[in-house]
Amino acid sequence: MDKLIITVTCDCTMAYPSNPHNPTPKGYGEVAREYVRSVEAGASICHLHGPYTIDATIQADGTRLSDLDIPGWAAFRQDILDGCGSTRPIMQYGIANGRFPQRRELMKDQRPEMISTCFNPHDECFDYEPGREPVELYGLHNRPELEEYCRTTAALGVKIEAECFHYGGVWNAQRMVQKGLLKAPVWITFFLGWRGGSYTPPTVEAMLYNHHHLPPGFMYNTSVMDPELQWPILTTAIILGGHVRVGMEDNPYVTRGQYARSNAELVDKIVRIARELGRDVATPEEARAVIWPQDC
């Protein structure tokens, strides 16, 4: 069994805006320091939310997506790398709800090692705090767009993180493999408990379904947006040989009703769980050897 690869995502502005320890309101310098502390705690992949804004309303084409501050992403990434010193975490660019032309420009400009790409329609409802107006996101991400993502990333040497909110995302990824546009090993993230029209319930049964239907040549990471159920589901993924994502976007609570004081505290917890189960945690270089085996 490969060592456990831990992804961290530090911004919970959309999901849990009441979190008093969310670093984003303190500025991107503090968010960068949160990533550095999380890498020191054991995370190998930094899933980045660089500066962005969300459409105020649904657009004429039916989308409601994000616009990216491309120079701001470069400065943010550099702050993280500078803070990590000789340790070189994997930079995974998030905000998969950004529009493709802008994200293509982002990739050309900055060449991240990985970029998240939603392989099913984007239909998210960030409705996790009762009484607050939820953030709504909509986008189709049709197969012609996915083909363009695959061609662009292949040309630029960027690895796709295929975000799969339901199993149709896996089917789309398989389609790209069959067309020769996406090469194995394919890195996917299963999203459980993320509300909206692409919802998959946050249950151990759903986790097991995803695991048992994993196609050959695919590796999986697991994200769970549910404070009560995240830890047992991620524990299941660890036991089965999958990989995990933690951080304040997915769940800002270190235990029931208690906010984590930092993202590193959430990484610490999943590291302890893994080691109690007898599974070692990958360093960034060991994670690269798993994700890019042909390069090692």
N, C-alpha and C positions, 0 to 999 in steps of 0.2 A: 504494500500500500504506500502511495506517495505521501510525503510529508504534507501537513495541512497548510494550504495557502489561505491567508486571511486578507480580505479586502476591507478597507475602512472608508466610510463616507461621512463627512463631519458636519454637514449643513442640514439643519432640520427646519428651515424657515417655512417651507410649504407644508410640511407634515405636522410639526408640533411647535407652532409659533409661540406657545406659552412657556416653553422650556427656558428657565432662567439661565442655563449654562450654554445655550446655543452660542457658538463663537461668532457667527456671522454679523450680528449687530455691532460687534466691537471692531469690525473692519477685516479686510482680507489678510492683513498681517497677523492677526490673532488666529484666523482660520489656518493659515500656513503653519503656525506654531503648533496647533492642534494635530495637524498631520504629522509633523516631526515627532511629537510625543507619542503618537499612535504607532509610528514605525519603530520607535525605540521599544515600545511594549510588545511588538511582535507582528505587526501588519506588514505585508509584502507589497500590496497593491493599494495605491491611493486613487480612489474614484473621485475625480475632481468636479466640483461645481464652480467654475470660474465666474466672473461677473456676467450677469444676464438680466434681462427683463422679460416679463410675460405679456403677451397681447392683452390689452384691457378688455376686449370683447371678442366674440367669435367673428372671424374674418369672412369676407364674401365667398371664399372657396371652402368654407366649412371648418377651417382649422382654427385652433387657438394654441399657439406654440410660443417658443422663446426666441429672443434676439440676443446675440452674443457680443460681448466687448472683446474682440480678438486680441488687441494689445494687452488688455487686462489679464487675459488668460496666461500670456507669456510671462508677465511679471509675477503672477501668483505661483506658477510652476517653479520659476527660478527661486523664489523665496523658500519653497519647500526643499528643493534640492540643496540650496546653500545651507539650510538648517540641518540637513541630514549628513553633511560632511562626506566621509568616505563611503557611507552606506548609500546605495542607489536604488530607492524603491521604484517599482514599476508605476509609471504615470499612465493612468487610464482616464481619458477624457469622457466625462459624463454629459448630462443635459441632452439625452437622446431625443428630447422633444424639440430640439433646435431644427431649423429648416435646413434641408440638405445642402443647398448652394453655399450657405454660410459655414456649415460644418466642413464642407470640402475645402473652403478657403482656410479655415482653422487648421486642418490637417496639412495643407500645403505650406502654410506659414510656420508651423511648429513641430510637425512630425512626431506626435506622441507615440509611445510604444503601442498603446491600445486605445480604441475608441468604442464607446457603447453605441449599439445600433439596435433599435427596437424592431424585432422581426415579426411583430403582429401590430394591428392597429393601435394607435395611442389613444386610449380612452381612460383617463385617470381622473379620479375625484378624491382630492386630498381632504378627506372628511374624517379626521381622527380626533378632533377636539369638539365635543358637543357645544352648540351655541355659537360656533364661528361659521362664517360664510366660507364654504370650501373653495379651494383653488381647483379649477376644471381645466383639463388639457385634452385637445382633440387633434388627431392627425392620422392619415391612412397608412403611410409607409407601404405603398404597394410594391409588388415584385419588381417592376421596372426600376423603382428607386433603390430597392435592395441590390439589384444587379449593379447599379451605379456605385453604391457603397463598396461592393466587393471589388469592382474594377479599380476604383480610386485607391482603396486601401492596399490592394496588391501592388499597384504602381508605386506607391509611396512607402511601402514596407511597414504599414501599420496593421496591427492585429485587431480583428473585430472581436468585441464582446457581444455576442448575440443575446439580447434581452428577450426572454420568453415569459410573458405573463400568463400564457396558457399554452397548451401543447401545439396549437397551430403555428406558434413561432418556431418550434422544433421542425415541423414539416417544411416551413419556408427555408430554414437553414439547410435541411436535407436537399431541397430542390436546388439551392445554390451549389451544393457539393456535386450533385448529379450533372449540373450544367458546366462543371469545371471552373466555377467562379470563386469557390470557397474551399480552401485546402484544410485537410485534417493535420493535426488535431484541432477540432472546433471547440472554442471556449464559450460556453453558454452560462447564463445566469437564470435560474428559475425564480420567479417572483411570486411569493405566496402572501395572500392577505392584502394585496394592494388594491384598493377599492376603485371601482369603475367598471366599464363594460368589458374589460379583459380580465376580470377577477378570477382568481383561483383561491379556494379557501385555505387558510393557514392551519392545516392539519397534518399529523404524521402520515395519515393515509394518502394525502396528496403528495407528500414528499416521497413516499414509497412508490407511488404510481410513476412519478417522474424518474426515479432511480431505475425502476425495472423496465422502463421503456426508452432508456437512453440508447441512441443508435451507436453502432460501432464507429470509432474515431471521434467521439464527442467526450468532452470533459465538462463537469458541471460545478457551478458555484450556486449557493442558495441565499436568497434574501427573504426575510420574513418581516412584514409590517404588522406586527401584533405584539404588544408588550407582554401579554400573558403567555403566549404560545411560542414566541421566538426561541427561547432557550431550549425547550425539549425538542423542537424540530431541528434546530442546528446541531444539537447533540446527536440526533439520528443521522444527519448527514455526515457528521464526523465518523461515526461508527461504520457507516457504509462505504467510506472512502471518498466522499464528495468534499467540496471546499465550501467556505462560508464567508458571508459578508456581515459586518456589524458596523455600528456607528449611529450617531444621533438622528440621521434621516430615517433609518429603519425602525429604531427603538431607542429613545433616550433614557429608558429606565434600567438601572442596574439590577433592581429587584422590584417587586410589586409596590407601586406608589412612590418609589424613591428614585429621583433623577440622578443619573451619573453626573459627577462633577466635571468630567472631561470624557472625550472620546477614547482616550487611552485607558480609562477605567473599564470601558466596555471591551476593549481588546484584551486587557488583562484577564477579564472574566472568561472569555472564550479560550484563551491560552491555558488557563487553569483547568478548564473542562477537558480540553484535548489531552493535556498531560496526565490528568487523572485516568483518562481512558487508554493511556499508553500510546498515544499518537504524537509524534514530534511535530513541531511547527517549522515551516520552511522559512529560510531567509529569502530576501529578494533574489539573490543569485540562484538559490535552489528552486525558487518558483519559476524563474526563467527557464531552467533546465527542463521543467515539466511542461510549460506552455509552449516553448519553442524547442522541442527536442532535436529537430534537424539542424539547429544552429550550434549544438553543444558537442 
